[in-house]
Amino acid sequence: MIMERSEGLKIPERKEIGGMRVLVVDDYGSVRNVMQKMVMRILGSKGLVEIAEDGEEALGILRKEAFQLVISDGKMPKMNGVKLAEEAIKLVNPPLMFVLTSTDVHELGFSGHKEDLQRQLRERGVDIFIEKPISFEKMKELIGEVKEKLRGEEGEEYK
């Protein structure tokens, strides 16, 4: 389930295309490409999936273009996924943020029990924190939840 932000979930505006815009961020090219293909397969022809090599590049893209969803690696050089989420929520139309990692969240600077961790992550703009590896079925389920939220906000555009 997608964690709600304290001020409510804001869905970014769509640009000129009729489908969902997703940005995949990972410092490993092979992982980035697999994730991009997975998300493209889930979205089909009504979606657009772009990629970035790290959090800094992703933030630059997000400052220029609106995306409904960012799927980011948690541990990357230059800017990790949680820091990217912290910066992304400051944008006019912040995207939903999925952060995936094989790293223990404590290594990313978080402490406490599960409930505390979820609160800390939500406060920093992370809607979903996922341990790698993620299956196609789980990603499809999570993107389906995002589509449902988008449908609720913007009508039947996101099928």
C-alpha positions as CSV (number, residue, x, y, z in Angstrom):
1,M,0.0,0.0,0.0
2,I,1.2,3.5,-0.8
3,M,2.0,5.6,2.3
4,E,0.2,8.9,2.3
5,R,2.2,12.0,2.9
6,S,1.1,14.1,5.8
7,E,-0.3,17.0,3.6
8,G,-2.0,14.5,1.3
9,L,-0.8,12.8,-1.9
10,K,-0.4,15.3,-4.7
11,I,-0.4,13.8,-8.2
12,P,1.9,15.6,-10.6
13,E,0.4,17.1,-13.8
14,R,0.6,15.0,-17.0
15,K,2.4,16.6,-19.8
16,E,1.3,16.2,-23.4
17,I,1.0,12.4,-23.5
18,G,-2.1,10.5,-22.2
19,G,-0.2,8.1,-20.0
20,M,1.9,7.8,-16.9
21,R,5.4,9.3,-16.8
22,V,8.0,7.3,-14.8
23,L,11.6,8.1,-14.1
24,V,13.9,5.1,-13.2
25,V,17.1,6.0,-11.3
26,D,19.9,3.5,-10.7
27,D,23.7,3.8,-10.9
28,Y,24.0,0.3,-12.4
29,G,23.3,0.3,-16.1
30,S,22.1,-3.3,-16.2
31,V,19.7,-2.8,-13.3
32,R,18.5,0.5,-14.8
33,N,17.8,-1.1,-18.2
34,V,15.9,-4.1,-16.6
35,M,13.8,-1.8,-14.5
36,Q,13.0,0.4,-17.5
37,K,11.9,-2.6,-19.5
38,M,9.9,-4.0,-16.6
39,V,8.0,-0.7,-16.1
40,M,7.5,-0.2,-19.9
41,R,6.0,-3.7,-20.1
42,I,3.6,-2.9,-17.2
43,L,2.6,0.5,-18.6
44,G,2.3,-0.6,-22.2
45,S,1.9,2.0,-24.9
46,K,0.2,4.6,-22.6
47,G,3.3,5.3,-20.6
48,L,6.7,6.9,-20.9
49,V,9.7,5.6,-19.0
50,E,12.9,7.7,-18.8
51,I,16.2,6.9,-17.0
52,A,18.8,8.6,-14.9
53,E,22.2,7.3,-13.6
54,D,22.0,8.9,-10.2
55,G,20.0,11.2,-7.9
56,E,21.6,14.4,-9.1
57,E,20.8,13.7,-12.7
58,A,17.3,12.6,-11.8
59,L,16.7,15.8,-9.8
60,G,17.9,17.9,-12.8
61,I,15.3,16.0,-15.0
62,L,12.6,16.5,-12.4
63,R,13.2,20.2,-12.3
64,K,12.5,20.4,-16.0
65,E,9.7,17.8,-16.5
66,A,6.8,16.4,-14.5
67,F,6.7,12.7,-13.7
68,Q,4.0,10.9,-11.7
69,L,6.4,8.3,-10.3
70,V,10.1,7.9,-9.6
71,I,11.6,4.5,-9.0
72,S,15.0,5.0,-7.5
73,D,17.8,2.9,-6.1
74,G,18.4,3.7,-2.5
75,K,22.2,3.6,-2.4
76,M,23.9,5.5,-5.1
77,P,27.0,7.8,-5.4
78,K,26.4,11.6,-5.4
79,M,22.8,11.5,-4.1
80,N,21.0,8.5,-2.7
81,G,17.3,7.7,-3.3
82,V,16.1,9.1,0.1
83,K,18.0,12.4,-0.5
84,L,16.4,12.5,-4.0
85,A,13.0,12.1,-2.4
86,E,13.7,14.8,0.1
87,E,14.6,17.2,-2.8
88,A,11.7,16.0,-5.0
89,I,9.0,16.8,-2.5
90,K,10.1,20.5,-2.7
91,L,9.1,20.6,-6.4
92,V,5.9,22.2,-7.6
93,N,4.5,18.9,-8.6
94,P,6.4,16.2,-6.6
95,P,6.3,12.7,-8.0
96,L,5.4,9.6,-6.0
97,M,8.7,8.0,-4.8
98,F,9.5,4.3,-4.7
99,V,13.0,3.7,-3.3
100,L,14.4,0.2,-3.8
101,T,17.5,-1.1,-2.1
102,S,19.4,-4.2,-1.1
103,T,21.0,-2.1,1.7
104,D,19.7,-2.2,5.2
105,V,17.9,1.2,5.9
106,H,20.1,1.7,8.9
107,E,23.0,2.0,6.5
108,L,21.2,4.9,4.9
109,G,21.2,6.8,8.2
110,F,17.8,5.6,9.7
111,S,17.2,4.1,13.1
112,G,14.4,2.7,15.1
113,H,11.7,0.1,14.8
114,K,9.7,-0.5,11.6
115,E,7.0,2.1,12.4
116,D,9.6,4.7,13.2
117,L,11.4,3.9,9.9
118,Q,8.2,4.2,7.9
119,R,7.5,7.6,9.5
120,Q,11.0,8.8,8.9
121,L,10.9,7.7,5.3
122,R,7.5,9.3,4.7
123,E,8.7,12.6,6.2
124,R,11.5,12.6,3.7
125,G,9.2,12.0,0.7
126,V,9.5,8.2,0.3
127,D,6.1,6.8,-0.5
128,I,7.2,3.1,-0.7
129,F,10.5,1.6,0.4
130,I,11.1,-1.8,-1.2
131,E,13.8,-4.4,-0.6
132,K,15.5,-5.7,-3.8
133,P,15.0,-7.9,-5.7
134,I,11.4,-6.9,-6.7
135,S,9.4,-9.3,-8.8
136,F,7.5,-8.3,-11.9
137,E,4.3,-9.1,-10.1
138,K,5.0,-6.9,-7.1
139,M,6.1,-4.0,-9.3
140,K,2.9,-4.4,-11.4
141,E,0.8,-4.4,-8.2
142,L,2.5,-1.2,-6.9
143,I,2.2,0.6,-10.2
144,G,-1.5,-0.5,-10.3
145,E,-2.0,1.3,-6.9
146,V,-0.4,4.4,-8.4
147,K,-2.7,4.2,-11.5
148,E,-5.7,3.9,-9.2
149,K,-4.7,7.1,-7.3
150,L,-4.1,8.8,-10.7
151,R,-7.5,7.7,-11.9
152,G,-9.1,9.1,-8.8
153,E,-7.4,12.4,-9.3
154,E,-7.7,12.8,-13.1
155,G,-10.5,10.6,-14.3
156,E,-10.2,7.6,-16.6
157,E,-7.0,8.7,-18.3
158,Y,-4.8,6.0,-16.6
159,K,-6.0,2.6,-17.5
